[in-house]
Amino acid sequence: MTMEKRLAKSEVWQARIPTKLARDLEQDAEVFGLNGRSEIVREALTMLHRRADEQRMADGIAEYYGGKQAPLPAGIDR
């Protein structure tokens, strides 16, 4: 019998950050209504991933158009 490989539902990531950044992040968390370090880190990593996805899309569009400006959608004037 072979055992099915199961992926964990979550992982623990750790990082040391400067004290000032930690205090700034705690204040930022209040703005977004985040409770605790785990929520702060999850939201920060989600935002990082979203920005990376956006950058990959922008890079793909730039590559497709070979450095020329991509056309605007129909009905949009410059």
DSSP file (Angstrom, degrees, kcal/mol; ACC not computed):
  #  RESIDUE AA STRUCTURE BP1 BP2  ACC     N-H-->O    O-->H-N    N-H-->O    O-->H-N    TCO  KAPPA ALPHA  PHI   PSI    X-CA   Y-CA   Z-CA
    1    1 A M              0   0    0      0, 0.0     2,-0.4     0, 0.0     0, 0.0   0.000 360.0 360.0 360.0 134.6    0.0    0.0    0.0
    2    2 A T        -     0   0    0      0, 0.0     2,-0.4     0, 0.0     0, 0.0  -0.805 360.0-125.7 -99.2 142.4    1.3    3.5   -0.8
    3    3 A M        -     0   0    0     -2,-0.4     2,-0.3     1,-0.0     0, 0.0  -0.712  23.8-122.2 -86.7 132.5    0.6    6.4    1.5
    4    4 A E        -     0   0    0     -2,-0.4     2,-0.5     1,-0.1    -1,-0.0  -0.569  25.2-123.3 -72.7 130.2   -1.0    9.4   -0.1
    5    5 A K        -     0   0    0     -2,-0.3     2,-0.4     1,-0.0    -1,-0.1  -0.644  30.2-163.1 -77.7 122.7    1.1   12.5    0.3
    6    6 A R        -     0   0    0     -2,-0.5     2,-0.3     0, 0.0    -3,-0.0  -0.901  11.6-134.9-111.1 135.4   -1.0   15.1    2.0
    7    7 A L        -     0   0    0     -2,-0.4     2,-0.0     1,-0.1    -2,-0.0  -0.651  28.1-109.9 -84.9 141.6   -0.2   18.8    2.1
    8    8 A A        -     0   0    0     -2,-0.3    -1,-0.1     1,-0.1     3,-0.1  -0.370  17.3-131.6 -65.9 149.0   -0.4   20.7    5.3
    9    9 A K  S    S+     0   0    0      1,-0.1     2,-0.3    -2,-0.0    -1,-0.1   0.695  87.0   8.4 -76.7 -18.4   -3.3   23.2    5.5
   10   10 A S        -     0   0    0      2,-0.0     2,-0.3     0, 0.0    -1,-0.1  -0.982  63.9-148.9-154.9 164.0   -0.9   25.8    6.9
   11   11 A E        -     0   0    0     -2,-0.3     2,-0.5    -3,-0.1     0, 0.0  -0.931  19.7-124.0-132.2 156.3    2.8   26.5    7.5
   12   12 A V        -     0   0    0     -2,-0.3     2,-0.4     2,-0.0    -2,-0.0  -0.913  27.1-177.2-103.7 125.2    4.6   28.5   10.1
   13   13 A W        -     0   0    0     -2,-0.5     2,-0.3     2,-0.0    -2,-0.0  -0.949   5.5-166.7-117.9 142.0    7.0   31.2    8.8
   14   14 A Q        +     0   0    0     -2,-0.4     2,-0.3     2,-0.0    -2,-0.0  -0.949  10.6 170.8-130.0 150.3    9.1   33.3   11.1
   15   15 A A        -     0   0    0     -2,-0.3     2,-0.5     2,-0.0    -2,-0.0  -0.976  28.9-129.6-154.5 143.5   11.1   36.4   10.7
   16   16 A R        -     0   0    0     -2,-0.3    -2,-0.0     0, 0.0     0, 0.0  -0.811  32.2-176.0 -90.7 134.8   12.9   38.8   13.0
   17   17 A I        -     0   0    0     -2,-0.5     5,-0.0     1,-0.0    -2,-0.0  -0.936  33.1 -90.1-130.0 154.0   12.0   42.4   12.3
   18   18 A P     >  -     0   0    0      0, 0.0     4,-2.1     0, 0.0     5,-0.1  -0.281  36.8-119.1 -60.8 148.1   13.3   45.7   13.8
   19   19 A T  H  > S+     0   0    0      1,-0.2     4,-2.3     2,-0.2     5,-0.2   0.885 112.6  54.6 -57.3 -42.4   11.4   46.9   16.8
   20   20 A K  H  > S+     0   0    0      1,-0.2     4,-2.6     2,-0.2    -1,-0.2   0.915 107.8  49.4 -61.2 -41.9   10.3   50.2   15.1
   21   21 A L  H  > S+     0   0    0      1,-0.2     4,-2.8     2,-0.2    -1,-0.2   0.906 108.6  53.9 -62.6 -40.2    8.8   48.2   12.2
   22   22 A A  H  X S+     0   0    0     -4,-2.1     4,-1.9     2,-0.2    -2,-0.2   0.926 110.7  45.6 -59.8 -44.7    7.0   46.0   14.7
   23   23 A R  H  X S+     0   0    0     -4,-2.3     4,-1.8     2,-0.2    -2,-0.2   0.910 112.9  50.7 -65.6 -41.3    5.4   49.1   16.4
   24   24 A D  H  X S+     0   0    0     -4,-2.6     4,-2.5     1,-0.2    -2,-0.2   0.909 109.7  50.6 -61.7 -42.0    4.5   50.6   13.1
   25   25 A L  H  X S+     0   0    0     -4,-2.8     4,-2.6     1,-0.2    -1,-0.2   0.864 106.1  55.2 -65.5 -36.0    2.9   47.4   12.0
   26   26 A E  H  X S+     0   0    0     -4,-1.9     4,-1.2     2,-0.2    -1,-0.2   0.903 110.6  45.7 -63.2 -39.8    0.8   47.3   15.2
   27   27 A Q  H  X S+     0   0    0     -4,-1.8     4,-1.2     2,-0.2    -2,-0.2   0.900 112.2  51.2 -67.7 -40.5   -0.5   50.8   14.4
   28   28 A D  H  X S+     0   0    0     -4,-2.5     4,-1.5     1,-0.2     3,-0.3   0.888 104.1  58.7 -61.6 -39.0   -1.1   49.7   10.8
   29   29 A A  H  X>S+     0   0    0     -4,-2.6     5,-2.7     1,-0.2     4,-0.8   0.867 100.5  56.1 -60.2 -37.3   -3.1   46.7   12.0
   30   30 A E  H ><5S+     0   0    0     -4,-1.2     3,-0.6     1,-0.2    -1,-0.2   0.890 102.9  55.3 -61.6 -38.9   -5.4   49.0   13.9
   31   31 A V  H 3<5S+     0   0    0     -4,-1.2    -1,-0.2    -3,-0.3    -2,-0.2   0.892 116.4  36.6 -60.1 -40.0   -6.2   50.8   10.7
   32   32 A F  H 3<5S-     0   0    0     -4,-1.5    -1,-0.2     2,-0.1    -2,-0.2   0.415 112.0-116.1 -95.7   0.7   -7.3   47.5    9.0
   33   33 A G  T <<5 +     0   0    0     -4,-0.8     2,-0.3    -3,-0.6    -3,-0.2   0.820  57.6 159.7  70.5  30.7   -8.9   46.0   12.1
   34   34 A L      < -     0   0    0     -5,-2.7     2,-0.6    -6,-0.1    -1,-0.2  -0.675  29.8-148.3 -88.4 141.4   -6.3   43.2   12.3
   35   35 A N     >  -     0   0    0     -2,-0.3     4,-0.6     1,-0.0     3,-0.1  -0.925  54.5 -15.5-114.8 111.0   -6.0   41.4   15.6
   36   36 A G  H  > S-     0   0    0     -2,-0.6     4,-1.8     1,-0.1     5,-0.1   0.059  84.5 -70.6  88.8 164.6   -2.6   40.0   16.5
   37   37 A R  H  > S+     0   0    0      1,-0.2     4,-3.0     2,-0.2     5,-0.2   0.849 124.0  58.6 -64.3 -37.8    0.7   39.2   14.8
   38   38 A S  H  > S+     0   0    0      1,-0.2     4,-2.8     2,-0.2    -1,-0.2   0.928 108.3  45.8 -61.2 -44.1   -0.7   36.2   12.8
   39   39 A E  H  X S+     0   0    0     -4,-0.6     4,-2.4     2,-0.2    -1,-0.2   0.894 113.1  51.2 -65.3 -38.5   -3.3   38.3   11.1
   40   40 A I  H  X S+     0   0    0     -4,-1.8     4,-2.6     2,-0.2    -2,-0.2   0.952 113.4  43.8 -61.8 -49.5   -0.8   41.1   10.4
   41   41 A V  H  X S+     0   0    0     -4,-3.0     4,-2.7     2,-0.2     5,-0.2   0.913 113.3  51.0 -65.1 -43.3    1.7   38.6    8.9
   42   42 A R  H  X S+     0   0    0     -4,-2.8     4,-2.3    -5,-0.2    -1,-0.2   0.934 113.0  45.6 -59.4 -45.8   -1.0   36.8    6.8
   43   43 A E  H  X S+     0   0    0     -4,-2.4     4,-2.5     2,-0.2    -2,-0.2   0.907 112.9  50.5 -65.0 -41.7   -2.3   40.1    5.4
   44   44 A A  H  X S+     0   0    0     -4,-2.6     4,-2.3    -5,-0.2    -2,-0.2   0.919 112.9  45.5 -62.8 -43.3    1.2   41.4    4.7
   45   45 A L  H  X S+     0   0    0     -4,-2.7     4,-2.4     2,-0.2    -1,-0.2   0.860 111.4  52.8 -69.7 -34.2    2.1   38.2    2.8
   46   46 A T  H  X S+     0   0    0     -4,-2.3     4,-2.5    -5,-0.2    -2,-0.2   0.913 110.5  47.8 -64.2 -42.5   -1.3   38.2    1.0
   47   47 A M  H  X S+     0   0    0     -4,-2.5     4,-2.5     2,-0.2    -2,-0.2   0.907 111.0  51.1 -65.1 -41.2   -0.6   41.8   -0.2
   48   48 A L  H  X S+     0   0    0     -4,-2.3     4,-2.2     2,-0.2    -2,-0.2   0.927 111.8  47.2 -59.4 -45.8    3.0   40.8   -1.2
   49   49 A H  H  X S+     0   0    0     -4,-2.4     4,-2.4     2,-0.2    -2,-0.2   0.909 111.1  51.1 -64.0 -42.5    1.6   37.9   -3.3
   50   50 A R  H  X S+     0   0    0     -4,-2.5     4,-2.4     1,-0.2    -2,-0.2   0.921 110.9  48.5 -61.8 -44.4   -1.1   40.1   -4.9
   51   51 A R  H  X S+     0   0    0     -4,-2.5     4,-2.4     1,-0.2    -1,-0.2   0.888 110.5  51.3 -64.1 -38.4    1.5   42.7   -5.9
   52   52 A A  H  X S+     0   0    0     -4,-2.2     4,-2.6     2,-0.2    -1,-0.2   0.910 109.5  50.4 -64.8 -41.5    3.8   40.0   -7.3
   53   53 A D  H  X S+     0   0    0     -4,-2.4     4,-2.3     2,-0.2    -2,-0.2   0.924 111.1  49.0 -60.1 -44.6    0.8   38.6   -9.4
   54   54 A E  H  X S+     0   0    0     -4,-2.4     4,-2.5     1,-0.2    -2,-0.2   0.899 111.3  49.5 -62.5 -40.7    0.1   42.1  -10.7
   55   55 A Q  H  X S+     0   0    0     -4,-2.4     4,-2.9     2,-0.2    -1,-0.2   0.906 109.2  51.5 -66.1 -41.0    3.7   42.6  -11.6
   56   56 A R  H  X S+     0   0    0     -4,-2.6     4,-2.2     2,-0.2    -1,-0.2   0.906 111.4  48.2 -61.4 -40.6    3.8   39.3  -13.4
   57   57 A M  H  X S+     0   0    0     -4,-2.3     4,-2.3     2,-0.2    -2,-0.2   0.933 112.6  47.9 -64.3 -45.1    0.7   40.3  -15.4
   58   58 A A  H  X S+     0   0    0     -4,-2.5     4,-2.6     1,-0.2    -2,-0.2   0.906 112.1  49.8 -62.5 -41.9    2.3   43.7  -16.2
   59   59 A D  H  X S+     0   0    0     -4,-2.9     4,-2.5     1,-0.2    -1,-0.2   0.894 110.2  51.1 -63.2 -39.6    5.5   42.1  -17.3
   60   60 A G  H  X S+     0   0    0     -4,-2.2     4,-2.4     2,-0.2    -2,-0.2   0.895 111.1  47.3 -64.4 -40.9    3.6   39.6  -19.5
   61   61 A I  H  X S+     0   0    0     -4,-2.3     4,-2.4     2,-0.2    -2,-0.2   0.927 112.3  49.7 -65.9 -44.8    1.7   42.4  -21.2
   62   62 A A  H  <>S+     0   0    0     -4,-2.6     5,-1.7     1,-0.2     4,-0.4   0.906 112.6  47.6 -61.4 -41.3    4.9   44.4  -21.7
   63   63 A E  H ><5S+     0   0    0     -4,-2.5     3,-1.0     1,-0.2    -1,-0.2   0.914 110.4  52.2 -64.8 -42.8    6.6   41.4  -23.2
   64   64 A Y  H 3<5S+     0   0    0     -4,-2.4    -2,-0.2     1,-0.3    -1,-0.2   0.901 113.8  42.8 -60.8 -42.5    3.6   40.6  -25.5
   65   65 A Y  T ><5S-     0   0    0     -4,-2.4     3,-2.0    -5,-0.1    -1,-0.3   0.386 106.7-129.0 -89.3   5.0    3.6   44.2  -26.8
   66   66 A G  T < 5S-     0   0    0     -3,-1.0    -3,-0.2    -4,-0.4     3,-0.1   0.831  70.7 -46.7  56.6  39.4    7.4   44.3  -27.2
   67   67 A G  T 3 <S+     0   0    0     -5,-1.7    -1,-0.3     1,-0.3     2,-0.1   0.281 110.9 120.3  88.2 -12.7    7.9   47.5  -25.4
   68   68 A K  S <  S-     0   0    0     -3,-2.0    -1,-0.3    -6,-0.2     2,-0.2  -0.495  76.9 -92.1 -80.3 157.0    5.1   49.4  -27.2
   69   69 A Q        -     0   0    0     -2,-0.1    -1,-0.1    -3,-0.1     3,-0.1  -0.505  42.3-118.1 -70.4 133.1    2.3   50.8  -25.2
   70   70 A A        -     0   0    0     -2,-0.2    -1,-0.1     1,-0.1    -8,-0.0  -0.423  35.4-102.5 -68.1 144.8   -0.6   48.4  -24.9
   71   71 A P        -     0   0    0      0, 0.0    -1,-0.1     0, 0.0     3,-0.1  -0.344  34.7-115.3 -67.9 150.2   -3.9   49.7  -26.4
   72   72 A L        -     0   0    0      4,-0.1     3,-0.1     1,-0.1     4,-0.1  -0.472  41.6 -87.4 -79.2 157.3   -6.5   51.1  -24.1
   73   73 A P    >   -     0   0    0      0, 0.0     3,-1.9     0, 0.0    -1,-0.1  -0.232  59.9 -78.7 -60.7 155.1   -9.9   49.2  -23.9
   74   74 A A  T 3  S+     0   0    0      1,-0.3     3,-0.1    -3,-0.1     0, 0.0  -0.280 119.2  24.7 -55.8 136.1  -12.6   50.2  -26.4
   75   75 A G  T 3  S+     0   0    0      1,-0.2     2,-0.6    -3,-0.1    -1,-0.3   0.383  93.7 114.1  89.7  -3.9  -14.3   53.4  -25.5
   76   76 A I    <   -     0   0    0     -3,-1.9     2,-0.3    -4,-0.1    -1,-0.2  -0.897  50.0-159.9-103.9 122.4  -11.4   54.8  -23.4
   77   77 A D              0   0    0     -2,-0.6    -3,-0.0    -3,-0.1     0, 0.0  -0.692 360.0 360.0 -98.4 153.3   -9.7   57.9  -24.9
   78   78 A R              0   0    0     -2,-0.3    -1,-0.1    -6,-0.1    -2,-0.0   0.460 360.0 360.0 -79.2 360.0   -6.3   59.1  -24.0
